[in-house]
Amino acid sequence: MITQLITFMIMAYGFTNILVYGSIFNGPRNFIREKSLDEGSLIHHQWKFLIEMLSCMMCCSTWVGFFFGIVFYSPINQILGVTPWVSWFFDGMLASGSVWAINSIIEWFEENRPNKN
């Protein structure tokens, strides 16, 4: 069970990292960013929400956790044995917290990398 939990966290980090920073999604992110700037659009607020979500590791990972919990595997359901609706919500919280922790550790190492001088 611990292996499945760690796998869930690493998969959530990887998927979120690709959505937020991956060059493969530059086109869709630029399209959404352009749509979010068009204030005449009927769904301007939805585009704005989407681009803000895709710009934030913690925000995006919450939705990734919801998606993973519904589609693939719900670690909270396995650990706590609660109903799927409740477990899916907490899957999002678990993904957000674990992605934030992993991302913070990686950013710390990137900032404190020794100089080659």
N, CA, C and O atoms as a Tinker XYZ file with bonds, in Angstrom:
   468  protein
     1  N      0.827000   -1.196000    0.000000    73     2
     2  CA     0.000000    0.000000    0.000000    64     1     3
     3  C      0.870000    1.259000    0.000000    63     2     4     5
     4  O      0.517000    2.249000   -0.639000    81     3
     5  N      1.999000    1.233000    0.706000    73     3     6
     6  CA     2.879000    2.399000    0.742000    64     5     7
     7  C      3.477000    2.644000   -0.636000    63     6     8     9
     8  O      3.698000    3.792000   -1.022000    81     7
     9  N      3.740000    1.576000   -1.379000    73     7    10
    10  CA     4.274000    1.716000   -2.740000    64     9    11
    11  C      3.258000    2.405000   -3.640000    63    10    12    13
    12  O      3.623000    3.255000   -4.452000    81    11
    13  N      1.990000    2.046000   -3.500000    73    11    14
    14  CA     0.943000    2.669000   -4.304000    64    13    15
    15  C      0.790000    4.144000   -3.938000    63    14    16    17
    16  O      0.558000    4.978000   -4.813000    81    15
    17  N      0.916000    4.467000   -2.662000    73    15    18
    18  CA     0.808000    5.855000   -2.213000    64    17    19
    19  C      1.949000    6.696000   -2.778000    63    18    20    21
    20  O      1.718000    7.798000   -3.277000    81    19
    21  N      3.165000    6.191000   -2.704000    73    19    22
    22  CA     4.324000    6.918000   -3.238000    64    21    23
    23  C      4.212000    7.042000   -4.758000    63    22    24    25
    24  O      4.543000    8.086000   -5.320000    81    23
    25  N      3.749000    5.987000   -5.422000    73    23    26
    26  CA     3.556000    6.037000   -6.867000    64    25    27
    27  C      2.529000    7.098000   -7.236000    63    26    28    29
    28  O      2.733000    7.840000   -8.197000    81    27
    29  N      1.425000    7.185000   -6.490000    73    27    30
    30  CA     0.403000    8.200000   -6.717000    64    29    31
    31  C      1.016000    9.593000   -6.608000    63    30    32    33
    32  O      0.755000   10.450000   -7.452000    81    31
    33  N      1.827000    9.828000   -5.576000    73    31    34
    34  CA     2.430000   11.142000   -5.362000    64    33    35
    35  C      3.408000   11.503000   -6.480000    63    34    36    37
    36  O      3.401000   12.632000   -6.970000    81    35
    37  N      4.241000   10.555000   -6.880000    73    35    38
    38  CA     5.224000   10.824000   -7.934000    64    37    39
    39  C      4.526000   11.027000   -9.284000    63    38    40    41
    40  O      4.927000   11.885000  -10.070000    81    39
    41  N      3.492000   10.240000   -9.545000    73    39    42
    42  CA     2.740000   10.429000  -10.785000    64    41    43
    43  C      2.049000   11.787000  -10.803000    63    42    44    45
    44  O      2.028000   12.459000  -11.835000    81    43
    45  N      1.488000   12.193000   -9.675000    73    43    46
    46  CA     0.841000   13.505000   -9.591000    64    45    47
    47  C      1.857000   14.616000   -9.839000    63    46    48    49
    48  O      1.560000   15.589000  -10.533000    81    47
    49  N      3.065000   14.468000   -9.269000    73    47    50
    50  CA     4.102000   15.471000   -9.499000    64    49    51
    51  C      4.496000   15.509000  -10.973000    63    50    52    53
    52  O      4.581000   16.585000  -11.564000    81    51
    53  N      4.730000   14.370000  -11.554000    73    51    54
    54  CA     5.147000   14.321000  -12.953000    64    53    55
    55  C      4.110000   14.907000  -13.893000    63    54    56    57
    56  O      4.439000   15.700000  -14.775000    81    55
    57  N      2.864000   14.520000  -13.706000    73    55    58
    58  CA     1.793000   15.006000  -14.577000    64    57    59
    59  C      1.611000   16.511000  -14.414000    63    58    60    61
    60  O      1.447000   17.230000  -15.399000    81    59
    61  N      1.641000   16.989000  -13.164000    73    59    62
    62  CA     1.499000   18.421000  -12.913000    64    61    63
    63  C      2.671000   19.192000  -13.497000    63    62    64    65
    64  O      2.478000   20.248000  -14.098000    81    63
    65  N      3.874000   18.680000  -13.329000    73    63    66
    66  CA     5.059000   19.343000  -13.856000    64    65    67
    67  C      4.978000   19.483000  -15.372000    63    66    68    69
    68  O      5.348000   20.520000  -15.922000    81    67
    69  N      4.498000   18.449000  -16.042000    73    67    70
    70  CA     4.340000   18.510000  -17.499000    64    69    71
    71  C      3.284000   19.545000  -17.878000    63    70    72    73
    72  O      3.487000   20.318000  -18.814000    81    71
    73  N      2.159000   19.567000  -17.161000    73    71    74
    74  CA     1.102000   20.532000  -17.483000    64    73    75
    75  C      1.548000   21.970000  -17.266000    63    74    76    77
    76  O      1.221000   22.844000  -18.069000    81    75
    77  N      2.293000   22.230000  -16.191000    73    75    78
    78  CA     2.671000   23.604000  -15.841000    64    77    79
    79  C      3.903000   24.072000  -16.609000    63    78    80    81
    80  O      3.933000   25.206000  -17.088000    81    79
    81  N      4.917000   23.225000  -16.734000    73    79    82
    82  CA     6.197000   23.641000  -17.309000    64    81    83
    83  C      6.550000   22.980000  -18.637000    63    82    84    85
    84  O      7.433000   23.476000  -19.336000    81    83
    85  N      5.909000   21.902000  -19.006000    73    83    86
    86  CA     6.299000   21.137000  -20.180000    64    85    87
    87  C      6.156000   21.903000  -21.482000    63    86    88    89
    88  O      5.133000   22.544000  -21.723000    81    87
    89  N      7.186000   21.838000  -22.323000    73    87    90
    90  CA     7.157000   22.554000  -23.597000    64    89    91
    91  C      6.115000   21.964000  -24.551000    63    90    92    93
    92  O      5.660000   22.647000  -25.469000    81    91
    93  N      5.741000   20.720000  -24.342000    73    91    94
    94  CA     4.739000   20.105000  -25.203000    64    93    95
    95  C      3.373000   20.788000  -25.059000    63    94    96    97
    96  O      2.548000   20.720000  -25.970000    81    95
    97  N      3.137000   21.442000  -23.925000    73    95    98
    98  CA     1.872000   22.139000  -23.693000    64    97    99
    99  C      1.984000   23.646000  -23.879000    63    98   100   101
   100  O      1.072000   24.373000  -23.486000    81    99
   101  N      3.081000   24.143000  -24.471000    73    99   102
   102  CA     3.208000   25.584000  -24.721000    64   101   103
   103  C      2.088000   26.091000  -25.622000    63   102   104   105
   104  O      1.512000   27.147000  -25.360000    81   103
   105  N      1.776000   25.349000  -26.676000    73   103   106
   106  CA     0.710000   25.759000  -27.594000    64   105   107
   107  C     -0.639000   25.900000  -26.905000    63   106   108   109
   108  O     -1.261000   26.959000  -26.987000    81   107
   109  N     -1.109000   24.846000  -26.222000    73   107   110
   110  CA    -2.390000   24.978000  -25.519000    64   109   111
   111  C     -2.378000   26.066000  -24.433000    63   110   112   113
   112  O     -3.365000   26.782000  -24.263000    81   111
   113  N     -1.255000   26.191000  -23.696000    73   111   114
   114  CA    -1.190000   27.244000  -22.668000    64   113   115
   115  C     -1.252000   28.633000  -23.291000    63   114   116   117
   116  O     -1.928000   29.515000  -22.763000    81   115
   117  N     -0.551000   28.841000  -24.416000    73   115   118
   118  CA    -0.598000   30.140000  -25.094000    64   117   119
   119  C     -1.997000   30.431000  -25.633000    63   118   120   121
   120  O     -2.465000   31.567000  -25.564000    81   119
   121  N     -2.663000   29.410000  -26.167000    73   119   122
   122  CA    -4.037000   29.583000  -26.650000    64   121   123
   123  C     -4.962000   29.994000  -25.504000    63   122   124   125
   124  O     -5.759000   30.922000  -25.643000    81   123
   125  N     -4.851000   29.301000  -24.383000    73   123   126
   126  CA    -5.698000   29.614000  -23.225000    64   125   127
   127  C     -5.373000   31.007000  -22.694000    63   126   128   129
   128  O     -6.280000   31.745000  -22.309000    81   127
   129  N     -4.089000   31.378000  -22.666000    73   127   130
   130  CA    -3.684000   32.708000  -22.202000    64   129   131
   131  C     -4.283000   33.798000  -23.088000    63   130   132   133
   132  O     -4.770000   34.810000  -22.583000    81   131
   133  N     -4.251000   33.597000  -24.409000    73   131   134
   134  CA    -4.843000   34.570000  -25.333000    64   133   135
   135  C     -6.346000   34.690000  -25.103000    63   134   136   137
   136  O     -6.887000   35.796000  -25.083000    81   135
   137  N     -7.023000   33.552000  -24.930000    73   135   138
   138  CA    -8.466000   33.571000  -24.684000    64   137   139
   139  C     -8.800000   34.248000  -23.354000    63   138   140   141
   140  O     -9.838000   34.898000  -23.226000    81   139
   141  N     -7.917000   34.094000  -22.368000    73   139   142
   142  CA    -8.185000   34.705000  -21.060000    64   141   143
   143  C     -8.059000   36.224000  -21.105000    63   142   144   145
   144  O     -8.616000   36.914000  -20.251000    81   143
   145  N     -7.339000   36.749000  -22.084000    73   143   146
   146  CA    -7.175000   38.203000  -22.221000    64   145   147
   147  C     -8.323000   38.844000  -22.987000    63   146   148   149
   148  O     -8.479000   40.064000  -22.948000    81   147
   149  N     -9.130000   38.045000  -23.683000    73   147   150
   150  CA   -10.266000   38.549000  -24.459000    64   149   151
   151  C    -11.460000   38.761000  -23.522000    63   150   152   153
   152  O    -12.220000   37.835000  -23.237000    81   151
   153  N    -11.604000   40.002000  -23.053000    73   151   154
   154  CA   -12.674000   40.283000  -22.089000    64   153   155
   155  C    -14.056000   40.312000  -22.723000    63   154   156   157
   156  O    -15.057000   40.360000  -22.007000    81   155
   157  N    -14.133000   40.283000  -24.043000    73   155   158
   158  CA   -15.423000   40.258000  -24.720000    64   157   159
   159  C    -16.013000   38.863000  -24.810000    63   158   160   161
   160  O    -17.176000   38.703000  -25.179000    81   159
   161  N    -15.231000   37.863000  -24.480000    73   159   162
   162  CA   -15.690000   36.484000  -24.569000    64   161   163
   163  C    -16.720000   36.185000  -23.474000    63   162   164   165
   164  O    -16.626000   36.696000  -22.358000    81   163
   165  N    -17.698000   35.354000  -23.816000    73   163   166
   166  CA   -18.721000   34.979000  -22.839000    64   165   167
   167  C    -18.144000   34.122000  -21.714000    63   166   168   169
   168  O    -18.638000   34.159000  -20.587000    81   167
   169  N    -17.106000   33.357000  -22.017000    73   167   170
   170  CA   -16.517000   32.486000  -20.999000    64   169   171
   171  C    -15.117000   32.976000  -20.600000    63   170   172   173
   172  O    -14.225000   32.181000  -20.307000    81   171
   173  N    -14.950000   34.299000  -20.596000    73   171   174
   174  CA   -13.671000   34.926000  -20.237000    64   173   175
   175  C    -13.189000   34.440000  -18.871000    63   174   176   177
   176  O    -12.007000   34.139000  -18.708000    81   175
   177  N    -14.073000   34.362000  -17.902000    73   175   178
   178  CA   -13.689000   33.973000  -16.534000    64   177   179
   179  C    -13.229000   32.514000  -16.473000    63   178   180   181
   180  O    -12.337000   32.180000  -15.694000    81   179
   181  N    -13.823000   31.654000  -17.279000    73   179   182
   182  CA   -13.404000   30.254000  -17.307000    64   181   183
   183  C    -11.993000   30.119000  -17.895000    63   182   184   185
   184  O    -11.179000   29.346000  -17.390000    81   183
   185  N    -11.705000   30.878000  -18.971000    73   183   186
   186  CA   -10.359000   30.858000  -19.555000    64   185   187
   187  C     -9.350000   31.395000  -18.541000    63   186   188   189
   188  O     -8.250000   30.860000  -18.400000    81   187
   189  N     -9.739000   32.460000  -17.838000    73   187   190
   190  CA    -8.842000   33.064000  -16.840000    64   189   191
   191  C     -8.563000   32.066000  -15.711000    63   190   192   193
   192  O     -7.420000   31.927000  -15.275000    81   191
   193  N     -9.594000   31.378000  -15.243000    73   191   194
   194  CA    -9.414000   30.355000  -14.214000    64   193   195
   195  C     -8.460000   29.265000  -14.703000    63   194   196   197
   196  O     -7.571000   28.834000  -13.969000    81   195
   197  N     -8.651000   28.826000  -15.941000    73   195   198
   198  CA    -7.844000   27.749000  -16.494000    64   197   199
   199  C     -6.368000   28.138000  -16.600000    63   198   200   201
   200  O     -5.497000   27.339000  -16.255000    81   199
   201  N     -6.074000   29.357000  -17.075000    73   199   202
   202  CA    -4.670000   29.749000  -17.218000    64   201   203
   203  C     -4.032000   29.979000  -15.861000    63   202   204   205
   204  O     -2.844000   29.706000  -15.688000    81   203
   205  N     -4.797000   30.478000  -14.891000    73   203   206
   206  CA    -4.240000   30.624000  -13.543000    64   205   207
   207  C     -3.960000   29.267000  -12.921000    63   206   208   209
   208  O     -2.960000   29.096000  -12.224000    81   207
   209  N     -4.836000   28.300000  -13.167000    73   207   210
   210  CA    -4.622000   26.954000  -12.646000    64   209   211
   211  C     -3.388000   26.316000  -13.282000    63   210   212   213
   212  O     -2.618000   25.635000  -12.604000    81   211
   213  N     -3.204000   26.534000  -14.575000    73   211   214
   214  CA    -2.064000   25.945000  -15.284000    64   213   215
   215  C     -0.750000   26.680000  -15.008000    63   214   216   217
   216  O      0.299000   26.270000  -15.505000    81   215
   217  N     -0.796000   27.745000  -14.232000    73   215   218
   218  CA     0.405000   28.499000  -13.882000    64   217   219
   219  C      0.869000   28.204000  -12.465000    63   218   220   221
   220  O      1.892000   28.732000  -12.029000    81   219
   221  N      0.144000   27.379000  -11.747000    73   219   222
   222  CA     0.410000   27.161000  -10.322000    64   221   223
   223  C      0.533000   25.662000  -10.047000    63   222   224   225
   224  O     -0.396000   24.895000  -10.300000    81   223
   225  N      1.689000   25.258000   -9.526000    73   223   226
   226  CA     1.897000   23.830000   -9.240000    64   225   227
   227  C      0.888000   23.307000   -8.216000    63   226   228   229
   228  O      0.371000   22.199000   -8.362000    81   227
   229  N      0.610000   24.098000   -7.187000    73   227   230
   230  CA    -0.290000   23.627000   -6.138000    64   229   231
   231  C     -1.736000   23.556000   -6.635000    63   230   232   233
   232  O     -2.461000   22.613000   -6.316000    81   231
   233  N     -2.149000   24.550000   -7.412000    73   231   234
   234  CA    -3.528000   24.572000   -7.917000    64   233   235
   235  C     -3.767000   23.448000   -8.930000    63   234   236   237
   236  O     -4.759000   22.724000   -8.853000    81   235
   237  N     -2.851000   23.324000   -9.862000    73   235   238
   238  CA    -2.984000   22.307000  -10.910000    64   237   239
   239  C     -2.943000   20.899000  -10.319000    63   238   240   241
   240  O     -3.681000   20.013000  -10.753000    81   239
   241  N     -2.078000   20.702000   -9.330000    73   239   242
   242  CA    -1.956000   19.369000   -8.749000    64   241   243
   243  C     -3.216000   18.946000   -7.986000    63   242   244   245
   244  O     -3.495000   17.753000   -7.868000    81   243
   245  N     -3.973000   19.909000   -7.471000    73   243   246
   246  CA    -5.237000   19.571000   -6.814000    64   245   247
   247  C     -6.178000   18.912000   -7.819000    63   246   248   249
   248  O     -6.784000   17.881000   -7.528000    81   247
   249  N     -6.293000   19.510000   -8.993000    73   247   250
   250  CA    -7.168000   18.963000  -10.022000    64   249   251
   251  C     -6.615000   17.662000  -10.588000    63   250   252   253
   252  O     -7.379000   16.765000  -10.945000    81   251
   253  N     -5.299000   17.555000  -10.671000    73   251   254
   254  CA    -4.680000   16.290000  -11.098000    64   253   255
   255  C     -5.027000   15.193000  -10.094000    63   254   256   257
   256  O     -5.328000   14.066000  -10.485000    81   255
   257  N     -4.985000   15.520000   -8.798000    73   255   258
   258  CA    -5.348000   14.551000   -7.764000    64   257   259
   259  C     -6.800000   14.108000   -7.870000    63   258   260   261
   260  O     -7.108000   12.926000   -7.721000    81   259
   261  N     -7.704000   15.073000   -8.133000    73   259   262
   262  CA    -9.106000   14.702000   -8.346000    64   261   263
   263  C     -9.209000   13.723000   -9.514000    63   262   264   265
   264  O     -9.873000   12.692000   -9.412000    81   263
   265  N     -8.549000   14.054000  -10.619000    73   263   266
   266  CA    -8.604000   13.230000  -11.827000    64   265   267
   267  C     -8.026000   11.839000  -11.571000    63   266   268   269
   268  O     -8.649000   10.835000  -11.918000    81   267
   269  N     -6.846000   11.774000  -10.969000    73   267   270
   270  CA    -6.229000   10.474000  -10.685000    64   269   271
   271  C     -7.090000    9.642000   -9.749000    63   270   272   273
   272  O     -7.236000    8.436000   -9.948000    81   271
   273  N     -7.663000   10.277000   -8.726000    73   271   274
   274  CA    -8.498000    9.557000   -7.772000    64   273   275
   275  C     -9.743000    8.966000   -8.424000    63   274   276   277
   276  O    -10.179000    7.873000   -8.062000    81   275
   277  N    -10.306000    9.682000   -9.375000    73   275   278
   278  CA   -11.513000    9.210000  -10.053000    64   277   279
   279  C    -11.182000    8.156000  -11.110000    63   278   280   281
   280  O    -11.861000    7.134000  -11.201000    81   279
   281  N    -10.152000    8.399000  -11.898000    73   279   282
   282  CA    -9.877000    7.557000  -13.061000    64   281   283
   283  C     -8.972000    6.369000  -12.751000    63   282   284   285
   284  O     -9.238000    5.261000  -13.216000    81   283
   285  N     -7.903000    6.578000  -11.968000    73   283   286
   286  CA    -6.897000    5.527000  -11.792000    64   285   287
   287  C     -6.982000    4.818000  -10.449000    63   286   288   289
   288  O     -7.316000    3.635000  -10.374000    81   287
   289  N     -6.678000    5.553000   -9.398000    73   287   290
   290  CA    -6.542000    4.915000   -8.087000    64   289   291
   291  C     -6.764000    5.965000   -7.009000    63   290   292   293
   292  O     -6.272000    7.088000   -7.126000    81   291
   293  N     -7.492000    5.614000   -5.971000    73   291   294
   294  CA    -7.768000    6.520000   -4.864000    64   293   295
   295  C     -7.087000    6.013000   -3.600000    63   294   296   297
   296  O     -7.614000    5.124000   -2.931000    81   295
   297  N     -5.918000    6.567000   -3.261000    73   295   298
   298  CA    -5.235000    6.093000   -2.054000    64   297   299
   299  C     -6.014000    6.394000   -0.780000    63   298   300   301
   300  O     -5.956000    5.619000    0.175000    81   299
   301  N     -6.732000    7.493000   -0.752000    73   299   302
   302  CA    -7.503000    7.845000    0.450000    64   301   303
   303  C     -8.619000    6.830000    0.674000    63   302   304   305
   304  O     -8.914000    6.471000    1.813000    81   303
   305  N     -9.237000    6.370000   -0.405000    73   303   306
   306  CA   -10.278000    5.350000   -0.277000    64   305   307
   307  C     -9.689000    4.074000    0.310000    63   306   308   309
   308  O    -10.316000    3.430000    1.151000    81   307
   309  N     -8.492000    3.706000   -0.127000    73   307   310
   310  CA    -7.843000    2.498000    0.380000    64   309   311
   311  C     -7.406000    2.653000    1.835000    63   310   312   313
   312  O     -7.533000    1.717000    2.624000    81   311
   313  N     -6.895000    3.825000    2.191000    73   311   314
   314  CA    -6.363000    4.042000    3.543000    64   313   315
   315  C     -7.482000    4.245000    4.560000    63   314   316   317
   316  O     -7.493000    3.611000    5.615000    81   315
   317  N     -8.428000    5.137000    4.236000    73   315   318
   318  CA    -9.474000    5.494000    5.196000    64   317   319
   319  C    -10.774000    4.726000    4.999000    63   318   320   321
   320  O    -11.574000    4.617000    5.929000    81   319
   321  N    -10.992000    4.197000    3.808000    73   319   322
   322  CA   -12.212000    3.440000    3.547000    64   321   323
   323  C    -13.468000    4.294000    3.511000    63   322   324   325
   324  O    -14.557000    3.802000    3.805000    81   323
   325  N    -13.334000    5.576000    3.152000    73   323   326
   326  CA   -14.495000    6.461000    3.077000    64   325   327
   327  C    -15.153000    6.341000    1.709000    63   326   328   329
   328  O    -14.628000    5.672000    0.819000    81   327
   329  N    -16.301000    6.988000    1.542000    73   327   330
   330  CA   -17.022000    6.920000    0.269000    64   329   331
   331  C    -16.181000    7.544000   -0.847000    63   330   332   333
   332  O    -15.321000    8.382000   -0.577000    81   331
   333  N    -16.422000    7.143000   -2.089000    73   331   334
   334  CA   -15.634000    7.681000   -3.203000    64   333   335
   335  C    -15.679000    9.209000   -3.310000    63   334   336   337
   336  O    -14.661000    9.837000   -3.601000    81   335
   337  N    -16.856000    9.810000   -3.077000    73   335   338
   338  CA   -16.948000   11.278000   -3.206000    64   337   339
   339  C    -16.014000   11.979000   -2.228000    63   338   340   341
   340  O    -15.347000   12.950000   -2.583000    81   339
   341  N    -15.970000   11.491000   -1.019000    73   339   342
   342  CA   -15.102000   12.089000   -0.003000    64   341   343
   343  C    -13.644000   11.793000   -0.328000    63   342   344   345
   344  O    -12.792000   12.674000   -0.223000    81   343
   345  N    -13.358000   10.569000   -0.719000    73   343   346
   346  CA   -11.966000   10.196000   -0.996000    64   345   347
   347  C    -11.422000   10.961000   -2.193000    63   346   348   349
   348  O    -10.245000   11.322000   -2.191000    81   347
   349  N    -12.225000   11.220000   -3.205000    73   347   350
   350  CA   -11.745000   11.969000   -4.370000    64   349   351
   351  C    -11.329000   13.376000   -3.974000    63   350   352   353
   352  O    -10.324000   13.889000   -4.466000    81   351
   353  N    -12.093000   14.002000   -3.091000    73   351   354
   354  CA   -11.729000   15.336000   -2.610000    64   353   355
   355  C    -10.373000   15.291000   -1.902000    63   354   356   357
   356  O     -9.503000   16.118000   -2.170000    81   355
   357  N    -10.200000   14.337000   -1.011000    73   355   358
   358  CA    -8.945000   14.251000   -0.271000    64   357   359
   359  C     -7.789000   13.736000   -1.128000    63   358   360   361
   360  O     -6.628000   13.982000   -0.800000    81   359
   361  N     -8.083000   13.028000   -2.216000    73   359   362
   362  CA    -7.039000   12.678000   -3.179000    64   361   363
   363  C     -6.443000   13.949000   -3.775000    63   362   364   365
   364  O     -5.230000   14.043000   -3.964000    81   363
   365  N     -7.294000   14.919000   -4.069000    73   363   366
   366  CA    -6.817000   16.206000   -4.581000    64   365   367
   367  C     -5.949000   16.924000   -3.569000    63   366   368   369
   368  O     -4.932000   17.520000   -3.924000    81   367
   369  N     -6.351000   16.868000   -2.307000    73   367   370
   370  CA    -5.559000   17.514000   -1.258000    64   369   371
   371  C     -4.220000   16.804000   -1.062000    63   370   372   373
   372  O     -3.190000   17.448000   -0.863000    81   371
   373  N     -4.243000   15.480000   -1.119000    73   371   374
   374  CA    -3.006000   14.697000   -1.001000    64   373   375
   375  C     -2.064000   15.021000   -2.157000    63   374   376   377
   376  O     -0.869000   15.224000   -1.945000    81   375
   377  N     -2.588000   15.070000   -3.356000    73   375   378
   378  CA    -1.754000   15.379000   -4.519000    64   377   379
   379  C     -1.183000   16.785000   -4.402000    63   378   380   381
   380  O     -0.003000   17.000000   -4.679000    81   379
   381  N     -2.001000   17.736000   -3.997000    73   379   382
   382  CA    -1.530000   19.115000   -3.870000    64   381   383
   383  C     -0.406000   19.228000   -2.849000    63   382   384   385
   384  O      0.617000   19.855000   -3.122000    81   383
   385  N     -0.585000   18.636000   -1.694000    73   383   386
   386  CA     0.444000   18.700000   -0.656000    64   385   387
   387  C      1.719000   17.981000   -1.042000    63   386   388   389
   388  O      2.814000   18.489000   -0.805000    81   387
   389  N      1.591000   16.815000   -1.628000    73   387   390
   390  CA     2.793000   16.064000   -1.995000    64   389   391
   391  C      3.525000   16.733000   -3.153000    63   390   392   393
   392  O      4.756000   16.772000   -3.159000    81   391
   393  N      2.797000   17.257000   -4.126000    73   391   394
   394  CA     3.444000   17.956000   -5.239000    64   393   395
   395  C      4.126000   19.221000   -4.738000    63   394   396   397
   396  O      5.237000   19.538000   -5.162000    81   395
   397  N      3.469000   19.943000   -3.841000    73   395   398
   398  CA     4.089000   21.144000   -3.270000    64   397   399
   399  C      5.390000   20.781000   -2.548000    63   398   400   401
   400  O      6.394000   21.475000   -2.707000    81   399
   401  N      5.385000   19.707000   -1.761000    73   399   402
   402  CA     6.589000   19.297000   -1.023000    64   401   403
   403  C      7.707000   18.885000   -1.980000    63   402   404   405
   404  O      8.848000   19.318000   -1.821000    81   403
   405  N      7.391000   18.058000   -2.964000    73   403   406
   406  CA     8.406000   17.623000   -3.925000    64   405   407
   407  C      8.955000   18.819000   -4.696000    63   406   408   409
   408  O     10.165000   18.939000   -4.885000    81   407
   409  N      8.061000   19.702000   -5.140000    73   407   410
   410  CA     8.483000   20.870000   -5.896000    64   409   411
   411  C      9.344000   21.808000   -5.044000    63   410   412   413
   412  O     10.308000   22.383000   -5.550000    81   411
   413  N      9.014000   21.967000   -3.771000    73   411   414
   414  CA     9.808000   22.821000   -2.880000    64   413   415
   415  C     11.217000   22.266000   -2.701000    63   414   416   417
   416  O     12.190000   23.020000   -2.699000    81   415
   417  N     11.323000   20.968000   -2.554000    73   415   418
   418  CA    12.643000   20.334000   -2.397000    64   417   419
   419  C     13.466000   20.529000   -3.670000    63   418   420   421
   420  O     14.646000   20.872000   -3.599000    81   419
   421  N     12.856000   20.314000   -4.819000    73   419   422
   422  CA    13.575000   20.478000   -6.084000    64   421   423
   423  C     13.988000   21.927000   -6.290000    63   422   424   425
   424  O     15.111000   22.189000   -6.722000    81   423
   425  N     13.099000   22.879000   -5.989000    73   423   426
   426  CA    13.455000   24.296000   -6.128000    64   425   427
   427  C     14.583000   24.676000   -5.178000    63   426   428   429
   428  O     15.447000   25.475000   -5.542000    81   427
   429  N     14.594000   24.120000   -3.966000    73   427   430
   430  CA    15.665000   24.419000   -3.020000    64   429   431
   431  C     17.006000   23.968000   -3.587000    63   430   432   433
   432  O     17.990000   24.703000   -3.516000    81   431
   433  N     17.047000   22.764000   -4.148000    73   431   434
   434  CA    18.285000   22.266000   -4.742000    64   433   435
   435  C     18.704000   23.099000   -5.959000    63   434   436   437
   436  O     19.896000   23.315000   -6.181000    81   435
   437  N     17.740000   23.560000   -6.736000    73   435   438
   438  CA    18.072000   24.392000   -7.890000    64   437   439
   439  C     18.655000   25.739000   -7.454000    63   438   440   441
   440  O     19.586000   26.240000   -8.084000    81   439
   441  N     18.121000   26.321000   -6.392000    73   439   442
   442  CA    18.625000   27.610000   -5.901000    64   441   443
   443  C     19.957000   27.477000   -5.202000    63   442   444   445
   444  O     20.741000   28.426000   -5.223000    81   443
   445  N     20.249000   26.363000   -4.593000    73   443   446
   446  CA    21.466000   26.179000   -3.819000    64   445   447
   447  C     22.499000   25.316000   -4.550000    63   446   448   449
   448  O     23.371000   24.712000   -3.926000    81   447
   449  N     22.389000   25.269000   -5.843000    73   447   450
   450  CA    23.363000   24.516000   -6.637000    64   449   451
   451  C     24.705000   25.232000   -6.597000    63   450   452   453
   452  O     24.758000   26.448000   -6.784000    81   451
   453  N     25.781000   24.510000   -6.358000    73   451   454
   454  CA    27.096000   25.163000   -6.304000    64   453   455
   455  C     27.509000   25.719000   -7.679000    63   454   456   457
   456  O     27.193000   25.158000   -8.728000    81   455
   457  N     28.223000   26.839000   -7.619000    73   455   458
   458  CA    28.738000   27.446000   -8.858000    64   457   459
   459  C     29.892000   26.620000   -9.403000    63   458   460   461
   460  O     30.600000   25.946000   -8.654000    81   459
   461  N     30.070000   26.682000  -10.710000    73   459   462
   462  CA    31.160000   25.950000  -11.340000    64   461   463
   463  C     32.464000   26.749000  -11.360000    63   462   464   465
   464  O     33.446000   26.306000  -11.957000    81   463
   465  N     32.489000   27.916000  -10.718000    73   463   466
   466  CA    33.693000   28.771000  -10.709000    64   465   467
   467  C     34.796000   28.166000   -9.932000    63   466   468
   468  O     35.872000   28.754000   -9.826000    81   467
